[in-house]
């Protein structure tokens, strides 16, 4: 599984990663608690908890969900740090 990396800095808080040329994991600057990211693309919008690394809302094909959850799990610490910088 190959991911294309976006947004290392605090200033680029929207798309963090893009995969399969369609899907994006986004940490949105103007969002609401609890800490989460959005899996978007291909007509889907799934919210993934950064605390539990589980789907909070939305639906997507299981293969896409599993890839996204694996990536979020691997980058959970950095994503939570980014969230805390946006929402101190």
ZALOTI-894043 format. One line per field, with one value per residue: residue number from 1; residue in one letter; x, y, z of N, C-alpha, C, O, CB in turn. Coordinates in pm, whole numbers, plus 32768, in hexadecimal, padded with zeros to 4 digits. Atoms other than C-alpha are relative to their C-alpha. Glycine has a CB too. Layout:
num: c(NUM / ...) $
residuo: c(A / ...) $
n.u: c(X / ...) $
n.v: c(Y / ...) $
n.w: c(Z / ...) $
ca.u: c(X / ...) $
ca.v: c(Y / ...) $
ca.w: c(Z / ...) $
c.u: c(X / ...) $
c.v: c(Y / ...) $
c.w: c(Z / ...) $
o.u: c(X / ...) $
o.v: c(Y / ...) $
o.w: c(Z / ...) $
cb.u: c(X / ...) $
cb.v: c(Y / ...) $
cb.w: c(Z / ...) $
//
This chain:
num: c(1 / 2 / 3 / 4 / 5 / 6 / 7 / 8 / 9 / 10 / 11 / 12 / 13 / 14 / 15 / 16 / 17 / 18 / 19 / 20 / 21 / 22 / 23 / 24 / 25 / 26 / 27 / 28 / 29 / 30 / 31 / 32 / 33 / 34 / 35 / 36 / 37 / 38 / 39 / 40 / 41 / 42 / 43 / 44 / 45 / 46 / 47 / 48 / 49 / 50 / 51 / 52 / 53 / 54 / 55 / 56 / 57 / 58 / 59 / 60 / 61 / 62 / 63 / 64 / 65 / 66 / 67 / 68 / 69 / 70 / 71 / 72 / 73 / 74 / 75 / 76 / 77 / 78 / 79 / 80 / 81 / 82 / 83 / 84 / 85 / 86 / 87 / 88) $
residuo: c(X / X / X / X / X / X / X / X / X / X / X / X / X / X / X / X / X / X / X / X / X / X / X / X / X / X / X / X / X / X / X / X / X / X / X / X / X / X / X / X / X / X / X / X / X / X / X / X / X / X / X / X / X / X / X / X / X / X / X / X / X / X / X / X / X / X / X / X / X / X / X / X / X / X / X / X / X / X / X / X / X / X / X / X / X / X / X / X) $
n.u: c(8055 / 7FAC / 803E / 7FBA / 8002 / 801B / 8017 / 7FB1 / 7FFC / 807A / 8046 / 804D / 8048 / 8071 / 7FE2 / 7F87 / 7FD3 / 8056 / 7FE0 / 8051 / 8020 / 8089 / 8024 / 7FAC / 8014 / 7FF9 / 8014 / 8036 / 7FDC / 8077 / 8052 / 803A / 7FD6 / 7F7F / 7F98 / 801E / 7FDE / 8065 / 7FDA / 8057 / 7FE1 / 8059 / 8088 / 800F / 7FCB / 8001 / 7FB5 / 7FB1 / 7FCF / 7F70 / 7FE8 / 801A / 7FE5 / 8077 / 805E / 8064 / 8077 / 7FED / 7FE9 / 7FAA / 7FDE / 7FA8 / 7F73 / 7FD7 / 8001 / 7F8D / 7F85 / 7FFE / 7FEB / 7F75 / 7FAB / 8019 / 7FC2 / 7F6E / 7FDE / 805B / 7FBF / 7FEE / 8083 / 8034 / 7FB2 / 8035 / 8085 / 7FEF / 7FD0 / 8073 / 8067 / 7FB9) $
n.v: c(7F8C / 7F8B / 7F81 / 7F87 / 7FAB / 7F71 / 7FB0 / 8018 / 7F8F / 7FD3 / 7FA3 / 804C / 805D / 8041 / 8089 / 8037 / 806D / 8025 / 8088 / 8037 / 7F92 / 7FD3 / 7FEB / 7FA7 / 7FF5 / 7F71 / 7FC5 / 7F7E / 7F94 / 7FCE / 8077 / 8009 / 8076 / 8031 / 8008 / 805F / 7FDD / 8027 / 804E / 7FCB / 8023 / 8063 / 7FF0 / 8029 / 7FAD / 8054 / 7FC7 / 8064 / 7FCF / 8006 / 803C / 8090 / 802F / 8047 / 7FAE / 7FBB / 7FE7 / 8012 / 8087 / 800D / 808C / 8032 / 7FF9 / 7F75 / 7FE4 / 8044 / 7FB9 / 7F80 / 8018 / 8029 / 7F8A / 7FAB / 8043 / 7FEF / 7F72 / 7FCC / 7F9F / 7F83 / 7FC7 / 7FC7 / 7F87 / 7F9B / 7FD9 / 7FAD / 7F7D / 7FB8 / 7FF2 / 8008) $
n.w: c(8000 / 8013 / 7FDE / 8028 / 7F8A / 800D / 7F88 / 7F89 / 7FA5 / 7FBF / 8058 / 8063 / 7FAA / 8040 / 802D / 7FC4 / 8056 / 8070 / 802C / 806E / 805B / 7FEE / 7F74 / 7FB1 / 7F70 / 7FE6 / 7F7C / 8027 / 7FA5 / 7FB8 / 7FE7 / 7F7A / 7FB3 / 7FD0 / 8067 / 806B / 8089 / 8062 / 8075 / 8069 / 808A / 803A / 7FCF / 7F74 / 7F94 / 7F89 / 7F90 / 7FB8 / 7F80 / 7FEB / 7F7D / 8003 / 8089 / 802E / 804C / 7FAE / 8052 / 808F / 8037 / 8075 / 8013 / 7F96 / 8026 / 7FF3 / 7F70 / 7FC2 / 8025 / 7FBA / 7F71 / 7FEF / 800B / 7F8C / 7F8D / 800C / 7FF4 / 7F9B / 7FA7 / 8048 / 801C / 7F84 / 7FE7 / 805C / 7FCF / 7F87 / 802B / 8039 / 7F98 / 7F7F) $
ca.u: c(8000 / 8091 / 8040 / 809A / 80F1 / 806C / 807E / 81A0 / 8172 / 8072 / 801E / 7F9A / 7E91 / 7D9B / 7E0A / 7F05 / 7F16 / 7E89 / 7E6F / 7DE6 / 7DDD / 7C82 / 7C7A / 7CFE / 7D2E / 7CE9 / 7D13 / 7C3C / 7C9E / 7B3D / 7AA3 / 7A0D / 7A70 / 7AAE / 7BFD / 7BC5 / 7C25 / 7B4E / 7B78 / 7AF3 / 7AEC / 7A1E / 78DF / 7926 / 7960 / 79BA / 7A22 / 7B36 / 7B82 / 7CEB / 7CC4 / 7C36 / 7C90 / 7B2E / 7A23 / 7947 / 7858 / 782C / 785C / 7958 / 79C7 / 7A74 / 7BBC / 7BCF / 7B70 / 7C7A / 7D89 / 7D29 / 7D19 / 7E6E / 7F07 / 7E61 / 7ED6 / 803D / 8031 / 7F4B / 8046 / 8098 / 7F2B / 7ECA / 7FE5 / 7F66 / 7E04 / 7E7B / 7F32 / 7DEF / 7D16 / 7DE8) $
ca.v: c(8000 / 814B / 829F / 83ED / 84DE / 8640 / 874C / 8725 / 887A / 890F / 8A0B / 88FB / 8857 / 87DF / 86B0 / 85E2 / 84B6 / 8448 / 82DE / 8219 / 8361 / 83A1 / 83A1 / 84A2 / 84AE / 8610 / 86C7 / 87F9 / 8945 / 89B1 / 8879 / 8806 / 871C / 8601 / 85DE / 853C / 8538 / 8516 / 840A / 84A8 / 8468 / 839A / 8428 / 83C1 / 8483 / 83A9 / 8430 / 836E / 83A4 / 83FD / 8377 / 821E / 8200 / 818D / 820B / 830E / 8352 / 8303 / 81D4 / 8165 / 801C / 7F42 / 7F37 / 80B4 / 80CF / 7FCF / 8086 / 81D1 / 8146 / 80A2 / 81EB / 82B3 / 81B1 / 81CC / 834B / 837A / 8432 / 8537 / 8566 / 859D / 8699 / 8751 / 874E / 87DF / 88F7 / 8952 / 892E / 8981) $
ca.w: c(8000 / 7F96 / 802A / 7F9C / 80B4 / 80D1 / 81DA / 82CB / 8364 / 844D / 833E / 8255 / 832B / 8226 / 815A / 821D / 8132 / 7FE5 / 7F74 / 7E4F / 7D8B / 7E17 / 7F93 / 8088 / 81FD / 8271 / 83B9 / 838D / 8425 / 8483 / 8515 / 865F / 877B / 87B9 / 8701 / 85AE / 8440 / 830B / 8204 / 80C4 / 7F4F / 7E62 / 7EF4 / 805D / 819F / 82C7 / 841B / 84CB / 863C / 8687 / 87E9 / 879A / 8627 / 85DD / 84EF / 859B / 847B / 830C / 822E / 812B / 8092 / 819A / 80D7 / 80D2 / 8242 / 82A3 / 81E0 / 827A / 83DC / 83B2 / 8343 / 8459 / 8559 / 84D7 / 84E8 / 8612 / 86EF / 85E7 / 8588 / 86F4 / 8719 / 85E4 / 866F / 87BB / 8704 / 8650 / 8786 / 88BB) $
c.u: c(8059 / 7FB1 / 8055 / 7FEE / 7FEA / 8005 / 804F / 7FF0 / 7F77 / 7FAE / 7FAC / 7FB2 / 7F8F / 8023 / 8085 / 803A / 7F98 / 8029 / 7F9C / 7FD0 / 7F73 / 7FE5 / 8065 / 7FDF / 801A / 7FED / 7FDA / 801A / 7F89 / 7F9F / 7FD3 / 803A / 7F9A / 8066 / 7FE1 / 803A / 7F8D / 8042 / 7F9E / 8030 / 7FA0 / 7F73 / 7FEB / 8036 / 7FEE / 8053 / 8043 / 8036 / 8097 / 8021 / 7FF1 / 8026 / 7F8F / 7FA7 / 7F98 / 7F7D / 8024 / 801D / 8059 / 801C / 8066 / 8095 / 8037 / 8007 / 807B / 8083 / 800C / 801C / 8090 / 805D / 7FEF / 8042 / 8097 / 802C / 7FAE / 8040 / 800E / 7F7A / 7FC3 / 804B / 7FCE / 7F78 / 800E / 8037 / 7F8E / 7F9B / 8041 / 7FA3) $
c.v: c(807A / 807E / 8070 / 8066 / 8092 / 803F / 7FDC / 806E / 801E / 805A / 7FB9 / 7F94 / 7FB6 / 7F70 / 7FD4 / 7F93 / 7FE5 / 7F73 / 7FD0 / 806B / 8037 / 802F / 8058 / 7FF2 / 8092 / 801F / 8090 / 806A / 8030 / 7F8D / 8003 / 7F87 / 7F90 / 7FF8 / 7F95 / 8032 / 7FD3 / 7FAF / 802A / 7FD0 / 7F97 / 8006 / 7FD6 / 806D / 7FB1 / 8046 / 7F90 / 8041 / 7FF4 / 7FC2 / 7F69 / 7FBF / 7FA3 / 8062 / 803A / 8013 / 7FEA / 7F70 / 8008 / 7F6C / 7FD2 / 8009 / 808D / 8026 / 7FC2 / 8043 / 8082 / 7FEE / 7FD6 / 8079 / 805C / 7FC3 / 8016 / 8090 / 8046 / 806C / 8087 / 8044 / 803F / 8080 / 8071 / 8032 / 805F / 808A / 8053 / 8024 / 7FF4 / 7FF9) $
c.w: c(8000 / 8021 / 7FCA / 806F / 7FDD / 808B / 807B / 8067 / 803B / 7FA4 / 7F97 / 8049 / 7FBA / 7FD9 / 803A / 7FA7 / 7F94 / 7FD7 / 7F99 / 7F9F / 800F / 808E / 8048 / 8093 / 8021 / 8094 / 7FE5 / 806B / 8053 / 8012 / 8092 / 8049 / 7FEE / 7F8D / 7F98 / 7F7C / 7FA8 / 7F92 / 7F93 / 7F77 / 7FCE / 8036 / 8091 / 805C / 8080 / 806C / 804D / 807F / 8009 / 8087 / 7FFC / 7F7B / 7FD2 / 7FB5 / 8060 / 7FB4 / 7F6E / 7FDA / 7F86 / 7FEE / 806A / 7FDE / 8013 / 8094 / 8042 / 7FDE / 804C / 8095 / 801C / 7FFB / 8078 / 807C / 7FFF / 8018 / 806C / 8057 / 7FBB / 7FE2 / 807D / 8025 / 7FA6 / 802E / 8076 / 7FDE / 7FC7 / 806D / 8089 / 8078) $
o.u: c(80B7 / 7F41 / 80D0 / 7F7D / 8024 / 7FE9 / 8015 / 8003 / 7F10 / 7F34 / 7F4F / 7FDE / 7F48 / 8012 / 80ED / 80B4 / 7F21 / 80A0 / 7F2B / 7F6B / 7F44 / 7F9E / 80DD / 7F6C / 8086 / 7F98 / 802D / 800E / 7F98 / 7F41 / 7FDC / 8066 / 7F2A / 8041 / 7FC5 / 8062 / 7F38 / 80AC / 7F26 / 809E / 7F6B / 7F2D / 7F79 / 808B / 7F7F / 80C2 / 8004 / 8077 / 80CF / 8094 / 8041 / 802B / 7FA7 / 7FAE / 7F5A / 7F11 / 8097 / 8038 / 8058 / 8005 / 80C2 / 80E6 / 80A7 / 8067 / 80C0 / 80DA / 8077 / 806C / 80CA / 80B9 / 8052 / 807F / 80D3 / 809F / 7FA3 / 8001 / 7FEC / 7F6E / 7F85 / 8010 / 7FBF / 7F5D / 7FC9 / 8019 / 7F8C / 7F5C / 8031 / 7FD1) $
o.v: c(8083 / 8090 / 8069 / 8083 / 80C6 / 7FFC / 7FAD / 8055 / 7FF5 / 805F / 7FF5 / 7F21 / 7F69 / 7F15 / 8011 / 7F88 / 7FF9 / 7F53 / 8000 / 8058 / 8081 / 8092 / 8055 / 7FDB / 80C7 / 7FE5 / 80E1 / 8050 / 804C / 7F7D / 806B / 7F28 / 7FAA / 8004 / 7F22 / 80A6 / 7F85 / 7FD4 / 8013 / 7F9C / 7F48 / 7FA2 / 7FC9 / 80BD / 7FA7 / 8074 / 7F2C / 80A9 / 7F8C / 7F9C / 7F21 / 7F45 / 7F35 / 80DB / 7FF2 / 800C / 7FFC / 7F1B / 806B / 7F1E / 801C / 8028 / 809E / 8066 / 8004 / 804F / 80A4 / 8037 / 8000 / 8084 / 808E / 800B / 8031 / 80A8 / 80C1 / 80D3 / 80EE / 80BE / 80AA / 80DF / 80E3 / 80AA / 80C5 / 80EB / 80CE / 808E / 7F8D / 7FF2) $
o.w: c(804F / 7FF2 / 7FCD / 8097 / 7F7D / 80EE / 80DD / 80DE / 8007 / 7FAE / 7F60 / 8050 / 7FFC / 802A / 8021 / 7F9A / 7FA8 / 7FD1 / 7F93 / 7F5C / 7FB9 / 80A2 / 802C / 80B9 / 8007 / 80D7 / 7FBB / 80E2 / 80CA / 7FC5 / 80D3 / 8009 / 7FC3 / 7F19 / 7FB9 / 7F70 / 7FD1 / 7F60 / 7F9F / 7F68 / 801C / 803A / 80BD / 8035 / 80B5 / 8050 / 8070 / 8079 / 7FE7 / 809E / 8038 / 7F71 / 7FA1 / 7FCA / 80AD / 7FEE / 7F46 / 802F / 7F3C / 804A / 808C / 8036 / 8043 / 80C0 / 8090 / 8034 / 807F / 80CE / 8080 / 804C / 80AF / 80CB / 8067 / 803C / 806C / 8072 / 7FF5 / 7FEE / 8075 / 8056 / 7FD3 / 802A / 807D / 8023 / 7FD6 / 8067 / 80CB / 80EA) $
cb.u: c(7F9F / 8036 / 7FEC / 7FC9 / 8082 / 7F75 / 7F75 / 8091 / 8036 / 8022 / 8064 / 805D / 7FC8 / 7FD4 / 8003 / 7FE3 / 801B / 800C / 8003 / 7F89 / 8014 / 7FA1 / 7FF4 / 7FEF / 805F / 7F98 / 8081 / 7F6B / 803A / 7FBD / 804E / 7F65 / 8010 / 7FF0 / 8087 / 7F68 / 8087 / 7FB8 / 7FFB / 7FFD / 8090 / 8038 / 7FA5 / 8048 / 7FB9 / 8039 / 7FA4 / 8075 / 7FBD / 803C / 7FA0 / 7F6F / 808A / 7FB3 / 7FBB / 8035 / 7FCA / 806E / 7F7A / 8086 / 8038 / 7FDE / 8012 / 7F9F / 7F7E / 8004 / 8004 / 7F7B / 7FA0 / 8029 / 7FE0 / 7F68 / 7FE0 / 802E / 7FEC / 7FCE / 8089 / 804C / 7FA2 / 800B / 8097 / 7FF5 / 7FAE / 805D / 8070 / 7FBC / 7F8F / 805B) $
cb.v: c(8000 / 8005 / 800D / 8037 / 7FF0 / 801A / 7FF9 / 7FF3 / 8079 / 804B / 805A / 7FC2 / 804B / 804F / 7FF8 / 7FCA / 7F80 / 8066 / 7FA0 / 7FB5 / 7FD3 / 7F90 / 7F7A / 8091 / 7F9F / 804B / 7FF4 / 7FF6 / 8074 / 8077 / 7F7C / 7FF7 / 8022 / 7F75 / 7FE3 / 7FEB / 7FBE / 807D / 7F62 / 809A / 7FCF / 7F78 / 7FB3 / 7F7A / 808D / 7F71 / 8054 / 7FC7 / 7FB5 / 808A / 803A / 7FE6 / 7FB7 / 7FBF / 7FAD / 8087 / 8091 / 8058 / 7FBB / 8052 / 7FE9 / 7F71 / 7FD3 / 805E / 7FCA / 7F6E / 801B / 804A / 7F94 / 7F99 / 804C / 8013 / 7F68 / 7FD4 / 8046 / 7F8E / 7FCC / 7FE7 / 7F94 / 7F9A / 7FE7 / 7FC6 / 7F82 / 7FBA / 7FF1 / 7FAB / 7F97 / 8078) $
cb.w: c(8079 / 7F71 / 8098 / 7F77 / 804C / 7FBC / 8021 / 7FDB / 7FBA / 8081 / 7FBD / 7F93 / 8075 / 7F86 / 7F66 / 808C / 8052 / 7F88 / 8077 / 8038 / 7F72 / 7FDE / 8047 / 7FD2 / 8053 / 7FAE / 805D / 7FE4 / 7FB3 / 7FB3 / 7FE0 / 7FF9 / 8096 / 8041 / 8041 / 7FF2 / 7FD4 / 7FC5 / 801B / 8004 / 7FF4 / 8017 / 7FAB / 801B / 8007 / 7FE2 / 805D / 7FA8 / 8074 / 7FF7 / 8068 / 801C / 7FF8 / 8078 / 7F90 / 802E / 8016 / 7FD0 / 7FDC / 800F / 7F71 / 801E / 7F6E / 7FB4 / 8043 / 7FD4 / 7F68 / 7FEC / 8033 / 7F95 / 7F7F / 8017 / 7FFE / 7F76 / 7F7B / 8058 / 802C / 7F7D / 7FC8 / 8072 / 7FE8 / 7F72 / 802A / 8064 / 7F98 / 7F94 / 7FF0 / 8010) $
//
